[in-house]
Amino acid sequence: MFTGINKCLDVINDGINSKNVELRTCGNYPGQYWTFKNNKLTNNFTGTDKCIDVIDGKKLELRDCNNILGQKWFI
């Protein structure tokens, strides 16, 4: 489903582990700033040791960075 052009991938700040991500209205939030380096996506909010990972082939989650396929991204 198309959600519109003003949506950004954002870290859900749950105050505990902040591992979940979802599309939210874009704004000036550190959870919406991403870095692409060495085929990995990290976030300014959670730091460079947490990477976007694909879970069960369909869900995105932030997990400890490792050399696994679910964390490799290509442009």
Secondary structure by P-SEA (a helix, b strand, c coil): cccccccccccccccccccbbbbcccccccccbbbbcccbbbbcccccccccccccccbbbbccccccccccccc
